[in-house]
Amino acid sequence: MHVSLRGITVDFGNLRAVDKVSLEANAGEIHAVVGENGAGKSTIMSVLYGSNTDFSGDILCNGKRVSWSSPRDAIKAGIGMVHQHFMLVGNLTVLENITLGNELINQFGFIKFNTIRANILNIISRYKIHIDLDELVDNLSVAQRQIVEIIKLLYRESMVLILDEPTAVLTPNEREIFFHSLRNFKAENKTIILITHKIDEVMDIADHVTVLRNGKLISSSHLNTTNKEKISQEIVGREIPRLNIKRGAYENKKILDVKDVIIKTNFNAKQAINFCIKKGEIIGIAGVSGNGQTELIETLIGIRRASDGEINLLDRNIINENTQTRRMMGISFVPQDRQRDGLALGASVWENACITKVNNKKFSWGSFLRKENMKAFSRSLIREFNIKVNGPDALVRTMSGGNMQKLVVARELSSQCPLIIIENPTWGIDIGSIAFIHQKIMDIKSAGVAILLVSNELDEITSLSDSAFVMYEGTLSKRISKGENFRELIGQHMLSGFNTYYSPTGISPDE
């Protein structure tokens, strides 16, 4: 199906999110739409999908002007969308989620589950997809949930697949499997629109690329007529600054010291966890998603109980303290799932920005909040981190995913805590914001903050960390010191565990 958007304009109050943008996507083509957070990528796709009907301009399908009153109209016309934050029901099975809202009913009003199952199994076989239809969605990994969303589109016989940041939390291996599926869809003459921040992936898989900036169309061209550097320049409108690594002067002091901690994971690993982080040090935790990183973080911040060992923060064992106490003692946390764990979507920007600071005398007096001070602080974060939002009173749910992430990072990095645990800080963030956030992390490191960086992005671990560990099947590797083979050692451990080493160089026991 050939789809065309002509002169699309979308306003949110006084904010013009999309300004007279036109683009076209052809059948049998992967069309990438790139741009900074808040550039209008998801907004213009919400117009095509029918979830935003308050716009000016025209939608054309195969040359015919169309209009939608809701996503249901777009779905009937063959247009489907996988949102950045999945629309799945956790306590239903994969099969139930795929058919929800599109059930086959027999003459007696019962759902024809046998026919539905046969149809879905045919799709799974056709595209070589591996998924258990009877598994609860709550038990699936992020990558598996994304597959469920895509099967939903295929089951509905969508000819246009709109995918919003589909690889944001996929491992390299999962990404390659996903790309293989996209190439299969393309070979069957489907139209694929890929909203992404990852330029390397655009160069790898796209046929056409459209760049948006500040709601305006900057360029739209075939991939063979452009290059990575040009696309990057068009996205941010400026040269990406290089990381400035500054060294602070501070005493050699342990901030976090984890001793003989036993964590229960799905792998039932019995090996004790041992590591420490010193003042002004960044320790990276790498690993393929699902190898115990989440359980480790939950244990450190107090959500999960360790069965044994010590977690010493500034020489005090906090293993029996709750999450609130650990925060008050000096642990700040940037979670991976900003919507579930990082923000209250129905609250305002200023409420979310100051939620960890309500006991600060600057922001409260007794039981009364000093709202003007809170809003002024929120405005300073909006300016400093270039968060695109219509002021501190705006509801968080009105923000783009990337700007939600920047709000969480801004709040936690400004906490002035001695220890910050950061999990995938640049998930769904554009290249300009990635460079900015990486620099902010280096700045607080130079001020003496101890940082535990847990990331699925190997480049992020290797560029920011002073040394790193790898989690593999619930166990932690020896410390890998930064050196000539730093990246290769981490990569090998991620894929094959700790039985063999790429090279003994750079491997040392933890202090």
C-alpha positions in Angstrom: 0.0 0.0 0.0 1.3 3.5 -0.9 0.5 6.0 1.8 1.0 9.8 1.6 0.7 12.5 4.2 0.4 16.0 2.7 0.8 19.3 4.6 0.1 17.8 8.0 -0.1 20.3 10.9 -0.8 19.4 14.5 -1.1 21.8 17.5 -1.2 21.0 21.2 -2.4 24.2 22.7 0.2 26.9 21.9 2.8 24.3 20.9 3.0 23.4 17.2 4.1 19.8 17.2 4.0 19.3 13.4 4.3 22.1 10.9 3.1 21.4 7.3 4.9 18.1 6.9 4.6 15.9 3.9 6.0 12.4 3.4 5.3 9.3 1.3 6.0 5.6 1.9 5.8 2.9 -0.8 4.9 -0.7 -0.7 7.9 -3.0 -0.4 9.9 -0.3 1.3 11.3 0.3 4.8 10.9 4.0 5.4 12.8 5.4 8.4 11.5 8.6 10.2 14.2 10.1 12.4 14.6 13.2 14.5 15.2 14.4 18.0 12.8 13.8 20.9 9.8 16.0 20.3 10.6 16.5 16.6 7.1 15.3 15.7 7.8 11.7 14.6 5.3 9.9 16.7 2.8 12.7 16.4 2.6 12.6 12.6 2.4 8.8 12.7 -0.5 9.0 15.1 -2.3 11.0 12.4 -1.7 8.2 9.9 -2.9 5.6 12.5 -6.0 7.6 13.4 -5.2 8.1 17.1 -4.9 11.8 16.5 -7.8 13.3 14.5 -7.2 17.0 15.4 -5.0 18.1 12.5 -5.0 19.9 9.2 -3.8 18.3 5.9 -4.6 15.2 4.0 -4.0 11.4 4.3 -4.0 9.4 1.0 -3.9 5.6 0.6 -3.1 4.4 -2.9 -3.8 7.9 -4.2 -7.3 8.1 -2.6 -8.0 10.7 0.1 -9.2 9.1 3.3 -10.1 10.2 6.9 -10.3 8.3 10.2 -12.5 8.9 13.2 -10.4 6.4 15.3 -7.6 3.8 14.9 -10.3 1.2 14.2 -10.9 2.9 10.8 -7.1 2.8 10.0 -6.9 -0.8 11.1 -9.8 -1.7 8.8 -8.0 0.0 5.9 -4.8 -2.1 6.6 -2.7 0.3 8.7 -1.3 -1.0 12.0 1.0 0.5 14.6 3.3 -0.9 17.4 3.7 1.9 19.9 6.9 2.5 21.8 5.1 1.6 25.0 3.3 -1.6 24.3 -0.5 -1.9 24.4 -0.8 -5.4 25.9 -2.8 -6.9 28.8 -0.3 -8.7 31.1 -2.7 -11.2 32.7 -3.9 -12.5 29.3 -2.1 -15.1 27.2 -0.3 -14.3 23.9 -3.1 -15.7 21.9 -5.7 -13.7 23.8 -3.8 -10.5 23.4 -3.4 -11.1 19.6 -7.1 -11.6 19.1 -8.4 -9.0 21.6 -10.8 -6.7 19.8 -10.7 -8.8 16.7 -12.2 -12.1 17.7 -13.8 -14.6 15.4 -17.3 -15.5 16.7 -19.4 -18.5 15.7 -23.2 -18.5 15.2 -23.7 -19.1 18.9 -21.6 -16.2 20.0 -18.6 -18.2 21.2 -15.0 -17.3 20.2 -13.6 -19.7 17.6 -10.3 -20.3 19.4 -9.3 -23.4 17.4 -9.6 -21.4 14.1 -7.8 -18.4 15.6 -5.0 -20.6 16.9 -4.6 -22.2 13.4 -4.5 -18.8 11.7 -1.9 -17.5 14.1 0.3 -20.6 13.9 0.2 -20.2 10.1 1.5 -16.6 10.5 4.2 -17.8 13.0 5.4 -20.5 10.6 5.3 -18.3 7.6 7.5 -15.6 9.2 9.6 -18.1 11.3 8.6 -16.5 14.5 9.1 -18.3 17.8 6.5 -17.6 20.6 4.4 -19.6 23.0 0.8 -18.7 22.4 -0.3 -20.0 25.8 2.2 -18.0 27.8 1.0 -15.0 29.9 2.3 -11.7 28.5 3.5 -10.8 32.1 6.0 -13.6 31.8 7.5 -12.4 28.5 10.7 -10.4 27.9 10.4 -7.0 26.3 11.6 -8.5 22.9 8.9 -11.2 23.1 6.2 -8.6 23.9 7.2 -6.7 20.8 6.8 -9.8 18.7 3.3 -10.2 20.1 2.5 -6.7 19.0 3.8 -7.4 15.5 1.8 -10.6 15.2 -1.3 -8.6 16.1 -0.7 -6.5 13.0 -0.1 -9.5 10.8 -3.2 -11.3 12.2 -5.2 -8.2 11.3 -3.7 -8.4 7.8 -2.1 -5.0 8.0 -0.3 -3.8 4.8 1.3 -0.8 6.5 3.3 -1.5 9.7 4.2 1.6 11.8 6.9 0.7 14.3 7.8 3.3 17.0 11.3 2.7 18.4 11.1 -1.1 17.9 14.7 -1.8 18.8 15.1 0.5 21.8 15.5 -2.3 24.4 16.5 -5.2 22.1 19.8 -7.0 22.5 22.1 -7.2 19.3 21.0 -10.8 18.7 17.3 -9.9 19.1 17.7 -7.0 16.8 19.1 -9.1 14.0 16.3 -11.6 14.3 13.8 -8.6 14.3 15.5 -7.2 11.2 15.2 -10.5 9.4 11.5 -10.4 10.1 11.3 -6.9 8.7 13.0 -8.0 5.5 10.5 -10.8 5.2 7.6 -8.3 5.5 9.2 -6.1 2.9 9.6 -9.0 0.5 5.8 -9.5 0.8 5.3 -6.0 -0.4 4.3 -4.5 3.0 4.9 -0.9 3.7 7.1 -0.5 6.8 7.5 2.9 8.6 10.3 2.8 11.2 10.5 5.5 13.8 13.9 5.3 15.3 16.8 7.3 16.9 19.5 4.8 15.8 21.3 6.0 12.7 23.3 2.8 12.3 20.1 0.8 12.1 18.8 3.3 9.5 21.9 2.7 7.4 21.6 -1.1 7.9 17.9 -1.7 6.9 16.1 1.4 5.5 15.4 2.2 1.9 14.3 5.8 2.5 14.9 8.2 5.4 12.9 11.3 6.4 14.4 13.7 8.9 12.2 15.9 11.1 13.4 18.7 13.4 11.2 20.9 15.6 8.1 19.7 13.9 9.3 20.5 10.4 10.5 18.4 7.5 14.2 18.8 7.0 14.9 16.2 4.3 13.4 13.1 2.7 15.7 11.0 0.5 16.7 7.5 -0.7 19.4 6.0 1.5 21.8 5.8 -1.4 21.8 9.6 -1.8 22.7 10.4 1.8 25.1 9.2 4.5 25.3 8.8 8.3 27.1 12.1 8.9 24.6 14.1 6.9 21.6 12.5 8.6 23.1 13.1 12.0 23.8 16.8 11.2 20.2 17.2 9.9 18.7 15.6 13.0 20.4 17.9 15.5 21.1 20.9 13.3 24.6 21.2 14.7 27.8 19.1 15.2 27.6 16.5 18.0 30.1 17.6 20.8 32.8 15.1 21.8 32.7 13.7 25.3 34.7 15.8 27.7 36.3 13.6 30.3 37.2 15.6 33.4 39.0 14.2 36.4 38.0 15.4 39.9 40.2 15.5 42.9 38.8 13.5 45.8 39.8 10.9 48.4 39.9 7.2 47.4 36.8 6.2 49.3 34.3 3.3 48.8 30.7 4.6 48.4 29.1 1.2 47.7 30.6 -2.1 48.9 28.6 -5.3 48.0 29.9 -8.3 49.9 28.8 -11.9 49.4 25.3 -11.0 48.4 23.1 -13.9 47.2 20.4 -12.9 44.8 17.6 -15.3 43.7 17.2 -15.3 39.9 15.5 -17.5 37.4 18.9 -19.2 37.0 19.1 -20.1 40.7 22.7 -19.0 40.7 24.5 -19.6 44.0 27.6 -17.6 43.4 27.8 -14.6 45.7 27.9 -11.1 44.2 31.0 -9.0 45.2 31.9 -5.5 43.9 32.5 -2.0 45.1 32.3 1.5 43.7 34.5 4.3 44.8 33.9 8.0 44.9 34.1 9.5 41.4 34.0 6.1 39.7 31.7 4.6 37.0 31.3 0.9 37.2 29.4 -0.7 34.2 27.2 -3.8 34.4 26.9 -5.3 30.9 25.0 -8.4 29.7 22.3 -9.6 27.5 18.9 -8.6 28.9 17.4 -11.0 31.3 20.6 -12.4 32.8 20.0 -11.1 36.3 20.6 -7.3 35.9 17.1 -6.4 37.0 17.3 -8.6 40.1 20.6 -7.0 41.1 19.2 -3.5 40.8 16.1 -4.4 42.7 18.3 -5.8 45.5 20.4 -2.7 45.7 17.5 -0.3 45.8 15.5 -2.4 48.3 12.7 -3.8 46.2 14.0 -7.4 46.4 15.5 -9.1 49.5 18.9 -10.7 49.4 19.2 -14.0 51.1 22.6 -13.3 52.4 25.5 -10.8 52.5 26.0 -7.1 53.0 25.2 -4.0 51.0 27.3 -1.2 52.6 26.5 2.4 51.6 29.1 4.8 53.1 30.2 2.0 55.6 26.6 1.3 56.8 25.0 -2.0 56.0 21.6 -1.2 54.4 20.6 -4.8 53.4 17.6 -4.7 55.7 16.5 -1.1 55.0 13.6 -0.3 52.8 13.7 1.7 49.5 12.7 5.0 51.1 15.4 4.8 53.7 18.0 3.9 51.1 17.0 6.9 49.1 17.2 9.2 52.1 20.7 7.7 52.9 21.9 8.7 49.4 20.9 6.3 46.6 19.4 7.9 43.5 18.0 5.6 40.7 17.2 6.0 37.0 14.9 3.1 36.1 14.7 1.6 32.6 10.9 1.6 32.5 10.1 5.3 32.9 6.4 4.9 32.6 6.0 2.1 35.2 8.8 2.9 37.6 10.0 6.5 36.9 7.0 8.7 36.6 3.4 9.4 37.6 1.9 9.9 34.1 -1.3 11.6 35.4 0.7 14.2 37.5 2.4 17.4 36.3 6.0 17.9 35.3 6.7 19.8 38.5 5.2 17.2 40.7 7.3 14.5 39.0 10.5 16.6 39.1 10.2 17.3 42.8 8.7 14.0 44.1 12.1 13.0 45.7 12.6 16.4 47.2 9.4 17.0 49.2 11.3 16.9 52.5 13.7 19.6 51.4 13.0 22.8 53.3 13.3 24.7 50.0 10.3 22.8 48.7 8.1 22.3 51.8 7.3 24.0 55.0 5.8 21.6 57.5 3.0 19.8 55.6 2.7 22.6 53.0 4.4 22.5 49.6 6.2 25.5 48.3 4.8 25.1 44.8 6.4 28.2 43.3 9.9 27.0 44.3 9.1 23.5 42.9 7.9 25.0 39.6 11.0 27.2 39.4 13.2 24.1 40.0 11.3 22.3 37.3 11.8 25.1 34.8 15.5 25.0 35.5 15.6 21.3 34.7 13.5 21.9 31.5 16.0 24.5 30.3 19.2 22.6 31.4 18.1 19.3 29.8 16.3 20.8 26.9 13.1 19.0 27.8 10.4 19.7 25.2 7.2 20.3 27.1 4.6 23.0 27.5 5.8 24.2 30.9 6.0 22.7 34.5 2.2 22.5 34.8 1.9 20.1 31.7 0.9 16.5 32.5 3.7 14.0 32.0 1.4 11.8 29.8 1.4 14.6 27.1 5.2 14.3 26.7 7.0 12.1 24.1 8.8 9.0 25.4 12.2 10.5 24.9 11.3 13.7 26.8 9.9 11.5 29.7 13.2 9.8 29.8 15.1 13.2 30.0 12.8 14.3 32.8 13.7 11.2 34.9 17.4 11.5 34.2 17.3 15.3 35.0 15.6 14.6 38.3 17.9 11.9 39.5 21.2 13.4 38.2 20.3 16.6 40.1 19.7 14.7 43.4 23.2 15.4 44.8 23.3 11.8 46.1 26.7 10.1 46.7 25.5 7.1 44.6 23.4 6.9 41.4 22.3 3.7 39.9 21.4 4.2 36.2 19.6 1.6 34.1 19.7 2.2 30.3 19.7 6.0 30.6 19.4 6.7 26.9 16.6 4.3 26.0 14.5 6.0 23.2 16.8 9.1 23.2 18.0 10.9 20.1 21.7 11.2 19.3 22.0 14.8 20.4 20.4 14.0 23.8 22.5 10.9 24.2 25.7 13.0 23.9 24.2 15.6 26.3 23.2 12.9 28.9 26.5 11.1 28.6 28.3 14.4 29.3 26.1 15.0 32.4 27.0 11.6 33.7 30.7 12.4 33.3 30.2 15.8 35.0 28.6 14.3 38.1 31.4 11.6 38.1 34.0 14.4 38.1 32.2 15.9 41.1 32.8 12.8 43.1 29.5 10.9 42.6 29.8 7.1 42.5 27.8 5.6 39.5 26.6 2.1 38.7 25.7 2.1 35.0 23.6 -0.9 33.9 23.1 -0.8 30.1 22.2 -3.0 27.2 24.3 -0.7 25.0 27.8 -2.0 24.8 29.1 1.3 23.4 27.6 3.1 26.4 29.4 0.8 28.8 32.7 1.0 27.1 32.7 4.8 26.6 31.6 5.8 30.1 32.8 3.1 32.5 36.1 3.0 34.3 35.8 -0.7 34.6 33.0 -3.2 34.1 31.4 -6.5 35.0 29.2 -8.8 33.0 26.1 -10.6 34.3 25.6 -14.0 32.7 22.9 -16.4 34.0 22.7 -14.7 37.3 26.4 -14.6 38.1 28.8 -11.7 37.9 32.2 -11.8 36.1 35.5 -10.7 37.5 36.1 -7.0 37.2 37.2 -6.1 33.6 39.6 -3.1 33.7 39.5 -0.6 31.0 42.3 -1.4 28.5 43.1 -2.4 24.9 40.7 -5.4 24.8 37.9 -3.8 27.0 35.1 -4.1 24.5 36.1 -7.5 23.2 36.3 -9.0 26.7 32.9 -7.6 27.6 31.3 -8.8 24.4 32.7 -12.3 24.7 31.5 -12.7 28.3 28.0 -11.4 27.3 27.7 -14.2 24.7 29.5 -17.1 26.2 29.9 -16.7 29.9 33.1 -16.8 31.9 34.6 -20.2 31.2 37.0 -18.9 28.6 38.6 -15.4 28.1 39.3 -13.5 25.0 42.6 -12.5 26.6 43.9 -12.5 30.2 44.9 -8.8 29.7 42.7 -6.5 31.7 41.2 -9.1 33.9 41.7 -8.6 37.6 39.9 -9.6 40.8 37.8 -7.0 42.4 39.5 -5.0 45.1 
